[in-house]
Structures are given as C-alpha cells and as structure tokens.
Amino acid sequence: MTDHMTTFTCALNPARIVFGAGKRSAVASELDRLGVTRALVLSTPFQKADAEALAAELGALAAGVFAHAAMHTPVEVTQTAMAAYAAAGADGVVALGGGSTIGLGKAIAYRNDCPQLVVATTYAGSEVTPILGQTENGVKTTVRAGSILPETVIYDPDLTLGLPVGMSVTSGLNAMAHAVEGVYAQDRNPIAAMMAVEGVRALRDALPAIVRTPADAAARGAALYGAWLCGTVLGSVGMALHHKLCHTLGGSFDLPHAETHSVMLPHTAAYNAGAAKTALQPLADLFGGDLGAGLWQFAKDLGAPMSLRDLGLEETDLDRAADLAVQNPYWNPRPVERDAIRALLGRAWEGVPPESGT
C-alpha cells in the first residue's frame, strides 16, 4: 500500500444493483420491493415511446409518464415534474434513460424524498451517486444528500444495443472522467482507486468493439459494467478541476454534457499529470504511459468530438469561461491558475493535443 493510503475513510453508497441481460423485466418486482405502488416514469422526449411502453407493462404500478427531462436538469423543468408527480398521486419514480433523466429523478427525490428506481440506458454513471447537478439562471450548481442516491439501479445491456455509436463513445468517455478524477481526489481511498482502474480498463476495451460492431452484446455489457464502476467512484469521492470546468461549460454556455466531458478529459488529465503522477500511473499504463496524450488519441480513434469549437463555444467565450472556472474552484492536486486554465481551454477549443503532462 502506498504511503498516502495508509490512512483513509471509505464510504460506499448503499445502492442496490441488478445487472444482466433481460433484467428490465425486474422493474415491477423491484418497485414492489421498495414499497412503491404508483411510479411516475421519467424520460427525455427522445425516449418517450420507450417510457410509455414501460408504463404500459407496469399497468397499475405506473402513475403516468413525464417525458420532458432536459440536459443539465433545469430547475423549471423539475418544478413542472413535481406538479405532475403530485397530480398523478405518485409515490416513487422510475428514471429510464441517461444523465438527463436520472438527474430529473434525483431532483424530484431531493425535494420530496421519494424512492427512485433507475433503468440505465447509457454509460453516464450518475445513477450511483448522491450528487445532483442542476441549472438555474444559467448557473449549474451541485448538491450532495442521501435522498439523492437512487435506491435501485437496473443495468440491462440489451437496452443499450440501440444506443447510437456517437452517444456510446461520449457517454463512455464521460464515465472515464469520473474514474480519472477519483484516483487523485482529496479523499481518495484504495477501494475507489481499484474500481477506477478496473472501470477505465473495461471501457477502454469495450468502446472500440462497440464502434466496430454496435450490436456486440458482450462489449455492451462490459461498457455498462465499466460505467457502473466509474459512477460508483464519482459517488464515493470528491471531484476536481475536470468536473468544475465541465460544469462551467455546461451550465454557463449550454454545451452538451457528455461531449464536453469527452473533449476536456485529455486536457485535464494532462494538466494534473505531474502533480498526481503516482496516483495516475495505473491509468497512464492503460494508455501507453502518457495519460493525456493517450486519452486524446483514444478519443480521436473512436471518432469522438475533439474540440469545444465543434460543440458551439465561441472563441470570444474562452476568457469568460476561464474567469468562471477559477471562481470557487474545487480542490485540485495542481493549483488552479487562471492563465494555465485559459491556455488549457484554448487547446481544447482548437482540438489540438493536450500540453504534455510533466
């Protein structure tokens, strides 16, 4: 055991995980286990038909469908959902989907402490964290509370077979970001570090297979397994610079969540490479020894978006983004310095490789 891990505190979140092909059929029995008699089924507009099909299967257990979940969990959408929840006489929620829908379920539970069941259909990882990120008046803030953690998560790889390749890639890279930050977190511990390395390894191997053969059930299962591990890391230790930057870019500039994580990850990994060399070494070894450069090439080979410019950020926004990112900074292994962050954002905007980590 390395010196910095001779003393640690480890709090693992008590979510129930139901994993395996065909496990979508367990929704009704899992709701019964939670004591839920009328569940409001949540989704994005994109997955409305799937949510309606699930509600039909649940029959009397379903209180209806609210299919207006949106990226970055806008507070006004949550308020509308709360009204729908009350009007339907619901006593629990089922979130079917990825980060946007899971975020809405968490936002509801944070306000009324209702039981949550998540049927995860992407690699977001947020389903196993007690963290809620929500946006109001153009600012994204995060809150952590026990009521935010979903009680039960169902992972059915069959439900991810139709996840578009591009979304699979960015969602998987988003999950990897949780693990990368977890190994150098201020409150890191050996269990979280072990899960982080295993989660990244699983995704490193699974994502290229999914790009080659989107219907590869084994690869889909491996990616979902990796995402669960990475999400569990996110829920058990604090995050640092990478998540601060992504919250800034998402909340204040409305950039897409997973794609922003994909673009930023190589650059933030490189920024912290020298200050967290020992902690990051097992991850660097998975990508040829240089984590930032290795992640950048990995993302490029997968066809992921590579620049903030391509996501719609204007070059004139970079100075403001840097200013916002250094306000109330999260703890980070390397000091968060405005000029260095501006330079990092500039490279991410252009889509060039990250500055070599030293």
N, C-alpha and C positions, 0 to 999 in steps of 0.2 A: 504494500500500500504506500502511495506517495505521501510525502510529508504533509501536504496541505489537506490530506484526507484522514489524518489520524484522529481528528475530532470532527463530527458533523451531526447535523439534525436532518432526519429524513421523514417527511410526512407524505404518505401515499394516499391519493384521493380514493374514497370508497365507492367507486362506480362499479356497477355490475356489467360485465362484458359477455355478450352472447355472440359467438363468432362461428361462421361457417356457411357454406353454400346452402341455400334454401331456408335460412333462418328467418327470413322475412315473415314466414308463416307463424312465427312465435309472438308477433305483436300482441295479439289478443290475450294470450296466456300471461305475457309479461305485464300488460296493463292490469290484469286481474291480480297479479302478484303485488302490484303497487296500490291496489285498492281503488283504482280509477274506474268509474262507471260511465263517464261521458267525456271523451277526449276530443279536444279541438285539434284537427290535423292541419299542420302548417306546411307551406311550401312557397317557393317563388312562383311567379306567373309561368315561367318556363316549365315547371314540374307540376302544374295544376292538374293535368289529366292523371298523372301518377297518384297524386294525393287523393283525388276523387275516387280512383279505383281502390285505394287502400281503405278509404272511409266506407265504401260500399261493402268491402269484405268484412269490416268491423261491425257493420249493421248498427244495432242499438248502442254499441260501445262508442260510436262516433257521434260527436255533438255538432259536426259540420266541418267545413274546410275554410281556412283563411289562407289564400294564395297570393299574398301581397308582400312577402318578405323581400327586403331590399339590402343591397350591399352597404356595409358599414353601420347597419342597424340604426336607421334614423329614429329619433325619439317620437316623431309624429306618427310614424308607421306603428310603433309599439302602442301608442295611445289608441289608435284605431283598432288594433288587435285586442287590446284589453276590453274595449267596448264590445267587440264581437264575442269574446270569451264570456263576458257577463251575460250578454243577451242569449247565448246558446245554453246557459246553465252548465257550463263545462266545469270539470273538477280535475283536469290534467291536460297536458299537451303531448302530441306526437309530432316531432320535427322530422320531416322526410326531406333529406337533401344534404347540402353542404354548409359552408360557413354562414351564409346569409340567413338561411332558415334556422340553423342551430342558434345563431345569435338572437333571433326573434324569440325563440322558445326560452332562452336564458333570460331575456329582458322581461318576459311575462312572469317567469318564476321568481325573478328578483323582486318584483313588485307584489306578488301575491303568494309566493312560496308553494306553488302547486307542483305536483310530481311531473317530471319530464321523462319521456322516452324518446331516444333519438334513433332513427334509422339512417345511418350514414351512407351517402351515395358518392362522396368524393373523398379526397385524402386530406381534408382540412385539419383534422386533429383537435379542433376546438371543442368537440363533443365530450372530451375527457378532462376539461379544465373548469375550475371555479371562477373563471375570468370572463367578464362581459366588456366588450368594446362597443360603445355607442356614440352616435354623432348627433350633435345639436348645435345649430347656428354655425356650421362649418368647422367645428372643432370636435375631434374624436378623443374621448376620454375612456379610461378603463377603470373598472371596479372589481374587487375580488370579494366573494362572500360564499358561504357554504350553500346557500339556497340556489346559487347559480349553477352548480355542478349537476348535470343530468343524473338521475338515479340509475338508469339503464341505457345501455347502448347496444344496438344490434348491428353487427357487421356481416353483411351478406355479399360476398364477392359477385354473385350473379347480378346484383343491382348496379354494379359498376361496369359491366360489359359494354354498355352503350354510352359510357362517359366519353365524350369526344377526346381524341388524342391530345389536342392542344390543351384542353382543360385538365386532362390527366397529368400532363407534364408540369403545368404551372402549379397545380394543386399539390403534386408530389414534391416539387421544389420548395413550396411554402412549408410543407411538413418538415423537410430537411432543415429549414431555417430555425425551427423550434429546437431541434437537437443540437445544432451548431452553437446556439447561444446557451443551451443548457450545460454544456461541458465546461464553460468558463464563467458561469453565473456566480454571483457573490455568495449565494447559499448552495452551491453545488454539493453533490454528495456522490459516493461511488455507485449507488444503485441507479440514479438518474443518468450518470455518465455511461454506465454499461448499456442502459436502454437506448441512449442517444446513438452510440456507435452501432448497435445492432439495428436500430431503425434506419439509419442512414445507409448501412450496408444493404439492407433489404430493398430499399428504394433505388439505390444505385444499380442493383442488378435487375430490378423489375421494370423500371421505366423504359430502358432501351428495348426490352422484349415487348412491351405494350406498344411502342412506336412501330416496331416491325409487324406485330400481329395483335391488333386491338382486341380481338376476341380470345386471347390467350388466358384461359381461366386461372391457370396456375400463377401466372405473372400478376393478374389482377388480385388474387388472394394475397400474394407476397407483398404487393404495394399497400394493400389495406392493413396488413399486419405491421408493416413499417410505419405507416401513418399513425396507427394506434400507439405504437411505442413513442414516436416523436411527439404526439399530442400529450401523452402522459408526462413526458419531460416538461413540456410547456406548462402543464398544470401543477407541477411539483416544485419548480424552482423559478427564480425571477428571470426576467428577460433584460436585455441591454440595448446597445446602440441600434442594432438592426431593427428591432421592433419599434423603437422610438422613431426612426426615420420612416418606416413604413406607415406608422400611424399618422405621422405628419403629412406624408404624401397622399395618403388615402383620405384622411379627414378634412384636410385644408385645400386639397387640389382635386379631390374626387377621382383619383386614379384607381383602376381596378385592383382589388386586394391581392389575389394570388399572383397576378402578373407582376405587380410591384415587388412582391417578395422575391420572385424569380430573378428579376433584373438586379435587385440590390444585394442579394446574398453573396455573390463572389466578392463584391467590393467591401462589404462589411467584414467578411471573413478575413480578407487581406489586411484591412485596417487594424484588426485585433491580433493578427498572426504573431507579431513579435512580442506583444505584451502577454499573450496567453499560449506561448509556444508549447509548453509541456502538456497543457490540457487539450490542445487541439491536435497534438501529434497523431493519436489514433485515427482521427478523421482525415488528417492530411495523408496518412498512409493509404487510405482508401482511394485517393485521387492522385497518386503519383508523387506525393511528398510536398507539393505546394498547394494548399487548400484553395486559396483564392483563384489561382490560375487554373487549377484542376476543375473546380466547380464551373468556372466560366466556359471552359472548353466542353464540359459535360452538358451544360445547358444549351450551348450552341449546337452541339451534335444532335440534341433532341429536337431542335427546331423551336426552342423557347424564344419569347421576345427578349431582346438583348439590350434595349435602350429605353430610357424614360421618354425620349423624344417620340418613339413609336407608340407610347401609351398616351400621348397627348399633352405632356408637360411642355410648356413654352420655355425657351432658354431664359427669357426675362423673369421667369418664376424662380430660378435657381437661388438667387440671393435671398429672397424671402424664405424659401424652403430651408436654407442653411440657418437663417436667423431663428426660425421657429424651432428647428431641431435642437438647437443648443439652449433653448429656454427649458428650465426644469428638466434637465437631462436625467435619463435613467442611469443607475450605476453602470460603469463600463470598465473593463480591465485596462484600457488605454484612455487617457484623458480625452474628453470630447471638446476639441478645439475648433472654433468657427472656421478658420481658414482651411484646415485639413478636411473638415466636413464639406466645405464648399468645393474643394478640389475633388473629393470623392464623388459628390453629386454630379460634378461636371463630367467625369469619366463615365458615370452611369448614364447620364443624359446622351452622351455621344455614342455609347455602346462599344467603347474600346475596352480591352482587358484591364483588370484592376491593377493598381500600383502593386508591385511585387512586395509581398509580406516579408518583413525582416525580423 
